[in-house]
Amino acid sequence: MHQHREVRARSRRVAFCLAAAALSLVSANAVQAKTPGETFDLAGWDSYLGGSESSQYSALDQVNKSNVAQLQLAWSYKTGEGQPPHFNPVIVHGKLYILTPDNALAALDPATGKELWKRKYSGRVAGRGMNYWESKDGKDRRLFFMMDGMLTAVSAENGDPIATFGEKGGVDLRKGLDVDISQLRPLQTDNPGRIYKDTIIMSLPAGAYDYASAPADIHAYDVRTGKLKWKFHTVPKKGEFGYETWPEKDHEKFGGVHNWSESTVDPETGIIYIPTGTARYDFYGGNREGQNLFANSIVALDAQTGKRIWHYQVIHHDLWDFDNPQAPKLLTIKKDGKDIPAVILATKMGLIFTFNRLTGEPIWPIEERPVPASDVPGEKAWPTQPFPTWPEPFARQSFTEADINPYIPEEDKVKLRELFKTARNEGLYTPPSVQGSISAPGHNGGANWGSSAVDPKNNRFFVVSKQMPTFDKLNLDKRPEALAAMPNGGGDVQPYKSGVNFMLQSNGLPAINPPWSLITAYDMNSGKKIWELPNGEVTELAKMNIKNTGSTAPRGGPVATAGGIVFVGTSSDRKIRARDADNGKVLWEFELPAASEGVPAVYEANGRQYLVIAVGGDGLFAPQLGQTPPGPSQYMAFALPQAGSSGSN
C-alpha cells in the first residue's frame, strides 16, 4: 500500500505541474470564452462521427421538431452481399463516400444516391469510417482509411491510391514499433484515427486477445508523405512517466492498452484525447501487479508533438475488460458563473467522467472508494476505484436474483437461480473468480463505440447504453506453452483465462430484466439528467404487447441536431427514430428492412437536409424469437418531401 500511495502522490504532483502548464497555454491562446458550437465546423460531415471533434452533432436545422414527422425515404443504395454495413459515411465536395462489403469504396451523389464511381481494393477495408483531408489550396484531396494493417491514402476524386504516401499509397502500422515486427501480423483496426492540420494520428491495435500482444502505441504521420512524426507509448518505457506502475520483469512484453474505439481532437487547442483500453490479459492481472498506466485512461496529448499534457485513469489494474470504448465529447459548460472547457467520457461501467479539457481537473469531485478484493491465486486487485460523485450513472450496475428476465423460459430461470447461489456478486467491481463472478453492466454493457452525442448549443449530452451482465469465470490454462507465453509468470501467478459469457438465454434474450437499452439526456451545465427512456423494443415481444423493453444489444449511435432532434437507430426492432431533444418523445419513426448499427450522418445537398443510415443484417446478439429474415443491406437517406417528388428511388 505504501507503493500505491507513493504512486498516487507522485501522480498528483505531476498532474499539478501539467495543469499549471496547460493553464498558461489557455491564457496564451484565450480559448476559454470560445464555445465549440460557435467555432467548430458542425455543418459538414467530413470524417467519422461528423468531424475531428467527434460531436455527432449537426448545426443544420431545416429538419426540426415542427416538421420531422414528414421525413420520408429520399433514396437508397444497395451494398450487396457480405458483412452488413455500419460504416459512417463521409460527405464532402458533392460526394458521399461509403464502404461496401466487397472491400470497395463508392462515391455517391448525396442528393440522389446515384453511384458516381466505385473502386474495389485487394485488402480488407476497416468497417467503421474514414477521414478526409485537403490542402490549403484545395487541389490535393485525400481519403484515409485502414486496409489490411496499412494506413491507406487515396484520391477523393476517383479512389486511386496516392503513390507518394508511404509505400505506394500505404503505411504499415507495425513500422516504428520498438519490437521485432517480423513476428507481428498486420495491425488492422476499425479505429479510423484523427486528422489535425497536416498530421494523421493513428491508434494501433493490441493485435492479440491473450497475455502477450503487440504494443498499442499511438503513431502520428505526415498526411502528405506518410512519414512517422511522433509516437506515444501507452505502456511507458523505462524513464517515462508511469513505467513504475508495471512490473520491471518482462516489461517489454506487456500489451493491450489499446485505443481500439475512437478518439477526439480539439481543433482550437490542438489537443487529442485518447481513451485507452484494458491491459492484457483482460480478466487476470496477477502477472502485471500495479496500477498499469496508461490503461483505462483518458490521455490528452499535444497533437503536433505527442507530448502528454494530462491523463486520468478511470480504472486501476482493470480485471473486467472495461475498456474506454468511445470518443470523448467536448463542450464549454457554464458552472458557478464561469465558462469551463470540458471533456466528457462515458464508460462501459455506466459512469460519466467530466474534466476541464485543458487541465484534466475534474469538474465534479471523483472519489476513490474501496472495492472487493480478489481471491484468485496471485492476483492483487487494486483496493480502490474512482467513482464520479456527479453526474448520476446512466446504466444499471447490479444484477441480482430479483432482476431475472421474466421473458425467458422457466428452465433458464431455474439455472440462473442456482448460479446466483455460488457466484461472487458484490457490485460493480466484483473481480473475476474461479467459481465465477457476475459483472454488471458487463463489458458489452454501458456505453460503447459511437454511442454518445453532444449538443453544444444547449450543452446537452446524450448517451445510449446497454444492460448486458457477464459471467466471468476463470479457468487455469495448464498447458506449458500458455505459461511460457505469459509475461512475468510463475509460482502462484499462472495463466488463468475466462470465456466470454454474456449470459444470453436459450431464446437469445439477456438474463437481466428489461429495459435492455436506455437513451439518457443530461444537462451538462448542472450534470442533471433531463430524461431517460427505453431505447427501442424487440419486435416479436412488442407483438405480444410487451413494450418499452429497449433494444437487446443495440450498436446504433445517436446524432443530435440544431433542429432539436436526436436521431438513433436500433437493431432488435429494426427502426430509426427521431426524438425531441427536450423530453425524449418520439416524433417520427421509420421501420427499416433490417437492423441498423453504427452512426447516421446528417448533411445538406442542393439546399436539402438529409439523414443517411447504414442498414443490414440482424444486429449483434439477435434474439431467436422467430423474426423475419432481414432485407438487403443498404444505405437509406431520408429528407423532407419536395413538391412533385415521389419521395424515394
C-alpha positions in Angstrom: 0.0 0.0 0.0 2.9 2.4 0.6 3.9 2.0 -3.0 0.3 2.7 -4.1 0.2 5.9 -2.0 3.6 7.0 -3.4 2.4 6.5 -7.0 -0.8 8.5 -6.3 1.2 11.3 -4.6 3.7 11.5 -7.5 0.8 11.4 -10.0 -0.9 14.4 -8.2 2.4 16.4 -8.2 3.0 15.8 -11.9 -0.7 16.5 -12.7 -0.4 19.8 -10.8 2.6 20.8 -12.8 0.9 19.8 -16.1 -2.2 21.7 -15.1 -0.2 24.8 -14.5 1.5 24.5 -17.9 -1.9 23.9 -19.6 -3.4 26.9 -17.9 -0.5 29.0 -19.3 -1.4 27.6 -22.7 -5.0 28.6 -22.2 -4.1 32.2 -21.3 -1.9 32.4 -24.3 -4.5 31.2 -26.7 -7.5 32.8 -25.0 -9.7 29.8 -25.7 -11.8 29.8 -22.6 -14.5 32.0 -23.9 -15.0 30.0 -27.1 -17.9 27.7 -27.5 -17.5 24.6 -29.6 -20.8 25.2 -31.3 -19.6 28.6 -32.5 -16.1 27.7 -33.5 -16.1 24.1 -34.7 -17.3 23.2 -38.2 -20.5 21.4 -37.3 -22.4 21.9 -40.6 -20.4 19.4 -42.6 -19.7 15.7 -42.2 -16.1 15.3 -43.4 -14.9 12.5 -41.2 -16.0 9.7 -38.9 -18.7 10.9 -36.3 -19.0 14.2 -38.3 -15.6 15.8 -37.7 -12.4 15.5 -35.8 -14.2 16.8 -32.6 -16.4 13.6 -32.7 -19.5 15.6 -31.6 -22.1 13.5 -33.5 -23.9 16.8 -33.9 -25.2 18.8 -36.9 -25.8 22.5 -36.9 -28.4 22.0 -39.7 -32.0 22.8 -38.7 -34.1 22.5 -41.8 -35.5 19.4 -40.3 -36.8 20.3 -36.8 -39.5 19.4 -34.3 -42.2 21.0 -36.3 -41.7 19.0 -39.5 -39.6 15.9 -38.7 -42.8 13.8 -38.8 -42.8 14.4 -42.6 -39.5 12.7 -43.2 -39.6 10.2 -46.0 -37.2 7.9 -47.9 -35.3 10.0 -50.4 -33.0 7.3 -51.9 -31.4 4.0 -51.1 -28.2 2.3 -52.3 -27.9 -1.4 -52.0 -24.4 -2.5 -50.9 -24.6 -6.2 -51.9 -23.9 -9.5 -50.1 -21.5 -9.8 -47.3 -20.9 -8.2 -43.9 -23.8 -5.8 -43.1 -22.6 -2.2 -43.1 -22.1 0.1 -40.1 -19.7 2.4 -41.9 -20.3 6.1 -41.0 -20.4 7.9 -44.4 -18.3 10.9 -45.2 -19.8 13.8 -47.2 -17.6 16.4 -48.8 -17.5 18.5 -52.0 -20.6 16.9 -53.5 -19.8 13.3 -52.9 -21.0 10.8 -50.2 -18.4 8.1 -49.6 -19.3 4.7 -48.2 -17.8 1.3 -47.9 -19.4 -1.8 -49.5 -19.0 -5.4 -48.3 -16.7 -6.4 -51.2 -14.0 -4.0 -49.9 -14.9 -1.3 -52.3 -15.1 2.5 -51.8 -18.1 4.0 -53.5 -18.8 7.7 -54.2 -22.5 8.6 -54.4 -24.4 11.7 -55.3 -25.5 12.8 -51.8 -28.8 14.2 -53.2 -29.9 11.1 -55.2 -27.8 8.2 -54.1 -26.6 7.7 -57.7 -23.2 5.9 -57.9 -20.6 8.3 -59.3 -17.7 5.8 -59.1 -16.7 2.7 -57.2 -13.2 1.4 -56.5 -12.5 -2.1 -55.3 -9.4 -2.8 -53.3 -7.5 -6.1 -52.8 -7.4 -5.9 -49.0 -9.9 -5.8 -46.1 -11.0 -2.3 -45.5 -11.9 -1.1 -42.0 -15.6 -1.0 -41.4 -16.4 1.9 -39.2 -15.3 5.1 -41.0 -12.6 7.2 -42.6 -11.1 10.7 -42.6 -10.8 13.4 -45.3 -8.0 15.9 -45.8 -7.4 18.6 -48.4 -4.5 21.0 -49.0 -5.0 24.7 -48.3 -5.5 25.4 -52.0 -8.0 22.6 -52.3 -6.2 20.9 -55.1 -5.0 17.9 -53.1 -7.9 16.0 -51.7 -7.4 12.7 -49.9 -9.3 10.0 -48.0 -7.6 8.0 -45.3 -8.7 4.5 -44.1 -7.2 1.3 -42.8 -6.7 -1.7 -45.2 -5.0 -4.9 -44.1 -3.0 -3.2 -41.5 -2.0 -0.3 -43.8 -2.9 3.3 -43.3 -4.1 4.0 -46.9 -4.4 7.3 -48.7 -6.5 7.5 -51.9 -7.7 10.3 -54.1 -11.1 11.7 -53.1 -11.7 12.3 -56.8 -11.5 8.7 -58.0 -10.2 6.4 -55.3 -6.8 5.9 -56.8 -4.0 5.3 -54.3 -1.7 8.3 -53.6 1.6 6.8 -54.7 3.7 9.3 -52.9 2.1 8.4 -49.5 4.2 5.8 -47.7 5.0 2.9 -49.9 2.7 3.0 -53.0 -0.1 4.6 -51.0 0.1 2.9 -47.6 2.0 2.9 -44.3 2.4 -0.3 -42.4 1.4 0.5 -38.8 3.9 -2.0 -37.5 6.8 0.2 -38.6 8.0 2.4 -35.8 7.3 -0.1 -33.1 10.1 -0.9 -30.7 9.8 -4.6 -31.2 10.7 -7.2 -33.8 7.8 -6.6 -36.2 8.5 -9.7 -38.3 6.6 -11.7 -35.7 3.6 -9.5 -35.7 0.6 -10.0 -38.0 -0.7 -6.8 -39.8 -2.3 -4.5 -37.3 -5.8 -3.9 -38.7 -8.2 -1.7 -36.7 -11.6 -0.2 -37.2 -10.5 2.9 -35.5 -10.0 5.4 -38.4 -7.8 7.8 -36.4 -8.0 11.6 -36.4 -6.5 14.4 -38.5 -5.1 17.6 -37.1 -3.8 20.1 -39.7 -1.3 18.0 -41.7 -1.0 15.2 -39.2 -3.0 12.0 -39.0 -2.9 10.3 -35.6 -3.5 6.5 -35.5 -4.1 4.3 -32.6 -2.5 0.9 -33.0 -4.5 -2.3 -32.0 -3.2 -4.8 -29.5 -3.2 -7.5 -32.2 -4.0 -10.5 -29.9 -6.5 -11.4 -27.2 -4.1 -13.1 -24.9 -1.4 -12.4 -22.3 1.1 -11.3 -25.0 0.1 -8.7 -27.6 1.5 -6.1 -29.8 2.3 -2.7 -28.3 -0.7 -0.5 -28.8 1.2 2.7 -29.3 -0.2 6.0 -30.8 1.5 7.0 -34.0 1.3 10.2 -35.9 2.1 10.5 -39.6 2.5 13.3 -42.1 -0.6 13.3 -44.3 1.4 14.1 -47.4 4.3 11.6 -47.2 3.3 9.1 -44.5 6.5 9.8 -42.6 6.3 9.0 -38.9 6.2 12.3 -36.9 5.9 11.1 -33.3 4.8 8.1 -31.2 3.4 7.8 -27.7 3.9 4.6 -25.7 0.6 3.5 -24.0 2.7 1.1 -21.9 5.5 3.5 -20.8 9.1 2.7 -21.5 11.9 2.9 -18.8 12.4 6.5 -17.9 8.9 7.5 -19.0 6.2 8.6 -16.6 4.1 5.6 -15.4 6.8 3.0 -16.0 6.8 2.1 -12.3 3.1 1.2 -12.4 4.1 -2.1 -14.1 6.4 -4.9 -13.0 10.0 -4.5 -14.3 10.4 -8.1 -15.2 9.3 -8.8 -18.8 8.2 -5.2 -19.0 8.7 -5.1 -22.8 6.2 -7.9 -23.2 3.2 -6.3 -21.6 0.5 -5.1 -24.1 -3.1 -4.3 -24.6 -3.8 -0.7 -23.5 -5.2 -0.1 -27.0 -7.5 2.7 -28.2 -9.5 0.3 -30.4 -12.5 2.5 -30.4 -12.3 6.3 -31.3 -10.5 9.5 -30.4 -11.2 13.2 -30.4 -9.3 16.3 -31.5 -9.9 19.8 -30.2 -9.1 21.8 -33.3 -8.9 25.0 -31.3 -6.1 23.9 -29.0 -4.5 21.1 -30.9 -5.1 18.5 -28.1 -6.1 15.0 -29.0 -8.0 12.9 -26.3 -7.2 9.2 -26.4 -9.5 6.8 -24.5 -7.5 3.7 -23.8 -8.4 0.1 -23.1 -7.6 -2.8 -20.8 -4.1 -4.2 -20.3 -3.7 -7.8 -21.4 -4.8 -10.2 -20.1 -8.3 -8.7 -19.7 -9.6 -10.8 -16.7 -6.5 -11.7 -14.8 -3.6 -9.5 -13.9 -1.5 -11.4 -11.3 1.5 -11.0 -13.6 1.0 -7.2 -14.1 0.9 -6.1 -10.5 0.3 -2.3 -10.2 -1.8 0.5 -11.5 -0.9 -0.2 -15.2 -0.8 3.2 -16.7 -2.0 4.3 -19.3 -4.6 1.5 -19.4 -8.2 2.6 -19.0 -7.3 6.2 -19.1 -8.2 9.4 -21.0 -4.9 10.7 -22.2 -4.6 14.3 -23.5 -1.7 14.7 -26.0 -0.3 17.6 -28.0 -1.4 16.6 -31.5 1.7 18.2 -33.0 4.3 16.6 -30.8 2.7 13.7 -29.0 3.7 15.1 -25.6 1.4 14.2 -22.7 -0.4 17.2 -21.3 -2.5 15.3 -18.7 -4.1 12.0 -18.1 -6.7 10.4 -15.8 -7.0 6.7 -15.1 -10.7 5.7 -14.6 -9.9 2.1 -13.6 -6.8 0.9 -11.9 -5.5 -2.5 -12.8 -8.5 -3.5 -14.8 -9.8 -7.0 -14.4 -13.2 -6.6 -16.2 -12.4 -5.7 -19.8 -13.8 -2.3 -19.1 -12.1 -0.5 -22.0 -12.9 3.1 -22.5 -15.0 2.5 -25.6 -15.8 5.8 -27.2 -14.7 9.2 -28.4 -14.6 11.8 -25.6 -17.0 14.7 -26.2 -16.2 18.4 -26.0 -18.4 21.1 -24.6 -17.9 24.5 -23.0 -20.2 24.3 -20.0 -21.4 27.0 -17.6 -20.7 26.3 -13.9 -20.7 28.7 -11.0 -21.0 31.6 -13.4 -17.9 30.5 -15.4 -17.3 29.0 -18.8 -15.4 25.8 -18.5 -14.0 23.9 -21.5 -15.0 20.3 -20.7 -14.3 16.9 -22.0 -16.8 14.1 -21.2 -16.0 10.4 -21.1 -18.8 7.8 -20.9 -17.8 4.3 -19.9 -18.8 0.7 -20.0 -19.5 0.9 -16.3 -22.3 3.5 -16.9 -20.2 6.2 -15.3 -19.6 9.7 -16.7 -16.2 11.4 -16.0 -16.1 15.1 -16.8 -12.9 17.1 -16.8 -11.6 20.6 -17.6 -10.2 19.6 -21.0 -7.2 21.8 -20.8 -6.0 20.8 -17.3 -7.6 17.4 -16.5 -9.1 18.8 -13.3 -12.4 17.0 -12.5 -15.5 19.3 -13.0 -17.2 17.4 -10.1 -15.4 15.5 -7.4 -14.2 12.0 -8.1 -13.8 9.7 -5.0 -11.5 6.7 -4.6 -13.8 4.1 -2.9 -12.9 0.6 -1.7 -13.9 -2.3 -3.9 -13.9 -6.1 -3.4 -10.6 -8.0 -3.2 -9.7 -10.9 -5.5 -9.5 -14.4 -4.1 -7.7 -15.8 -7.2 -4.1 -17.1 -6.6 -1.5 -14.5 -7.5 -4.0 -11.7 -8.2 -3.5 -8.3 -6.4 -6.6 -6.3 -7.3 -6.3 -2.6 -6.8 -8.0 -1.8 -3.5 -9.9 1.3 -4.7 -11.5 2.6 -7.9 -12.6 6.1 -8.9 -16.3 7.0 -8.6 -17.6 10.3 -10.0 -19.9 11.9 -7.4 -21.8 13.5 -10.3 -23.5 13.1 -12.8 -25.5 10.1 -11.9 -24.8 6.8 -13.8 -26.7 6.1 -17.0 -26.7 2.2 -16.7 -27.7 -0.3 -14.0 -24.7 -1.5 -12.1 -26.0 -4.6 -10.4 -27.8 -7.9 -11.3 -29.5 -9.9 -8.6 -31.9 -12.8 -8.5 -34.8 -10.3 -8.3 -33.7 -8.9 -11.7 -34.0 -12.2 -13.7 -35.7 -11.6 -17.0 -39.4 -12.7 -16.9 -39.5 -13.3 -20.6 -37.1 -16.3 -20.7 -38.1 -20.0 -20.4 -38.7 -21.3 -16.8 -35.8 -23.8 -17.1 -33.5 -20.9 -17.8 -34.7 -19.0 -14.7 -34.0 -22.1 -12.6 -30.4 -22.3 -13.8 -29.9 -18.7 -13.1 -31.2 -19.0 -9.5 -28.7 -21.8 -9.0 -25.9 -19.7 -10.4 -26.6 -16.9 -8.0 -26.1 -19.3 -5.1 -22.4 -19.8 -5.9 -21.3 -16.8 -8.0 -19.5 -13.8 -6.5 -21.8 -10.8 -6.9 -20.6 -7.9 -4.8 -21.4 -4.9 -7.0 -19.8 -3.1 -9.9 -16.2 -4.1 -9.4 -16.6 -7.7 -8.2 -13.4 -9.3 -9.5 -13.5 -12.4 -11.8 -13.1 -15.6 -9.8 -12.6 -19.4 -10.1 -16.2 -20.0 -9.1 -17.5 -17.3 -11.4 -18.5 -13.7 -10.9 -21.4 -11.5 -12.0 -20.3 -8.3 -13.8 -22.9 -5.7 -14.5 -23.5 -3.8 -16.7 -20.9 -6.1 -18.3 -18.0 -5.5 -20.7 -20.5 -5.2 -23.6 -22.8 -3.1 -21.5 -22.9 0.6 -20.6 -21.5 2.8 -23.4 -19.8 1.6 -26.5 -18.4 2.9 -29.7 -20.4 5.7 -31.3 -23.0 5.7 -28.5 -23.0 9.3 -27.4 -23.6 12.8 -28.9 -23.5 16.4 -27.7 -25.5 19.5 -28.4 -23.0 22.4 -28.0 -25.8 25.0 -28.3 -27.7 23.7 -25.3 -24.8 21.9 -23.5 -26.5 18.6 -23.6 -25.0 15.1 -23.6 -26.9 12.1 -25.0 -25.8 8.5 -24.4 -27.2 5.2 -25.5 -26.5 2.3 -23.0 -26.8 -1.4 -22.9 -27.5 -3.6 -19.8 -25.8 -6.9 -20.5 -24.3 -8.6 -17.5 -21.5 -11.1 -18.0 -20.4 -14.2 -16.1 -16.6 -14.1 -15.6 -15.3 -17.5 -14.6 -11.5 -18.1 -14.5 -10.0 -21.4 -15.5 -6.4 -22.3 -15.3 -4.7 -23.0 -18.6 -2.3 -25.8 -17.6 -0.5 -26.0 -21.0 3.3 -25.3 -20.6 3.1 -23.1 -23.7 0.4 -21.0 -22.0 2.7 -20.2 -19.1 5.7 -19.7 -21.4 3.6 -17.0 -23.3 2.7 -15.2 -20.1 5.0 -12.2 -19.2 6.2 -12.3 -15.6 4.5 -15.6 -14.7 5.5 -18.4 -12.4 4.8 -19.5 -8.8 1.2 -18.8 -7.9 0.9 -16.4 -10.9 -0.5 -18.7 -13.6 -2.3 -18.2 -16.9 -5.9 -18.0 -15.9 -8.4 -17.5 -18.7 -12.1 -16.6 -18.9 -14.5 -17.4 -21.6 -16.8 -14.7 -22.9 -20.2 -15.4 -21.4 -22.8 -12.6 -22.0 -25.5 -14.7 -20.1 -27.7 -14.8 -23.1 -30.6 -17.3 -22.6 -32.0 -20.1 -24.8 -34.3 -17.6 -26.7 -31.4 -15.2 -27.2 -32.7 -12.6 -24.6 -30.5 -11.2 -21.8 -30.6 -12.8 -18.4 -31.5 -9.5 -16.8 -34.9 -8.0 -17.0 -35.7 -5.0 -19.3 -35.0 -2.3 -20.2 -32.0 -3.7 -22.0 -31.1 -0.4 -23.6 -31.6 3.2 -22.5 -31.1 6.6 -24.0 -30.3 9.3 -21.4 -30.0 13.0 -21.8 -28.0 15.2 -19.4 -27.8 19.0 -18.9 -24.1 19.3 -18.6 -24.2 22.8 -17.0 -25.8 21.2 -13.9 -24.9 17.5 -14.6 -28.6 16.6 -14.0 -30.5 14.0 -16.1 -33.1 15.7 -18.3 -34.8 12.4 -19.3 -34.1 8.7 -19.6 -36.1 6.3 -21.7 -36.0 2.8 -23.1 -34.2 2.8 -26.4 -36.2 0.7 -28.9 -38.0 -2.6 -28.5 -38.0 -6.2 -29.6 -40.4 -6.7 -32.5 -41.6 -10.1 -31.5 -42.2 -9.1 -27.9 -44.0 -5.9 -29.0 -46.4 -8.0 -31.0 -47.3 -9.6 -27.6 -47.9 -6.1 -26.2 -44.6 -6.3 -24.2 -43.2 -2.9 -25.0 -40.7 -0.3 -23.8 -38.1 -3.1 -23.3 -35.3 -1.3 -25.1 -33.4 -3.0 -27.9 -31.5 -6.1 -26.7 -28.0 -5.2 -27.9 -28.0 -2.0 -30.0 -25.0 -0.7 -31.7 -26.7 2.4 -33.1 -25.2 5.7 -32.2 -27.2 9.0 -31.7 -26.9 12.2 -33.7 -28.2 15.4 -32.3 -29.1 18.4 -34.5 -29.8 22.1 -34.1 -33.4 21.4 -35.1 -33.9 20.0 -31.5 -33.8 16.4 -32.7 -31.9 13.3 -31.6 -31.8 10.5 -34.2 -30.9 7.0 -33.3 -31.4 3.5 -34.9 -32.0 0.3 -33.1 -31.5 -3.3 -34.1 -33.9 -5.7 -32.5 -36.9 -3.7 -33.7 -35.3 -2.5 -37.0 -36.3 1.1 -36.6 -34.8 4.6 -36.9 -36.4 7.2 -34.6 -36.4 11.0 -34.2 -36.7 12.1 -30.5 -37.5 15.5 -29.1 -34.2 16.6 -27.5 -36.1 18.4 -24.7 -38.0 15.3 -23.4 -37.2 12.2 -25.5 -40.6 11.9 -27.0 -40.6 10.0 -30.3 -41.7 12.5 -33.1 -41.0 10.2 -36.0 -40.1 6.6 -36.6 -39.5 4.5 -39.7 -39.5 0.7 -40.0 -36.3 -0.5 -41.7 -35.9 -3.7 -43.6 -33.1 -4.9 -41.4 -31.2 -3.9 -38.3 -29.3 -0.6 -38.1 -25.9 -0.4 -36.4 -23.4 2.5 -36.5 -23.9 6.2 -36.5 -26.1 8.1 -39.0 -24.7 11.1 -40.9 -26.6 14.4 -41.4 -25.7 16.7 -44.3 -27.0 19.2 -46.8 -27.1 18.8 -50.6 -28.7 21.2 -53.0 -30.3 23.1 -50.2 -32.0 20.0 -48.7 -31.1 18.3 -45.4 -30.6 14.6 -45.4 -30.2 11.8 -42.8 -28.4 8.7 -44.1 -28.1 5.5 -42.2 -26.5 2.0 -42.7 -29.0 -0.9 -42.7 -28.3 -4.6 -42.8 -28.4 -7.9 -41.0 -30.0 -8.9 -37.7 -27.7 -7.0 -35.4 -25.5 -8.1 -32.6 -26.9 -11.0 -30.4 -30.2 -11.0 -32.2 -32.9 -12.8 -30.1 -34.2 -16.1 -31.5 -37.9 -15.2 -31.4 -39.0 -16.1 -34.9 -38.4 -12.7 -36.5 -38.5 -12.4 -40.3 -35.2 -12.6 -42.2 -33.5 -9.3 -42.7 -33.8 -7.5 -46.0 -30.9 -6.4 -48.2 -28.0 -4.4 -46.8 -28.2 -0.8 -48.0 -27.7 2.9 -47.1 -31.0 4.7 -46.7 -31.3 8.5 -46.9 -34.3 10.5 -45.5 -35.4 14.1 -46.2 -38.4 16.3 -46.2 -40.7 15.9 -49.2 -40.3 18.2 -52.2 -43.1 19.4 -54.4 -43.8 17.0 -57.2 -41.4 14.3 -55.7 -42.4 10.7 -55.2 -40.0 10.7 -52.2 -37.9 7.6 -53.0 -35.6 6.0 -55.5 
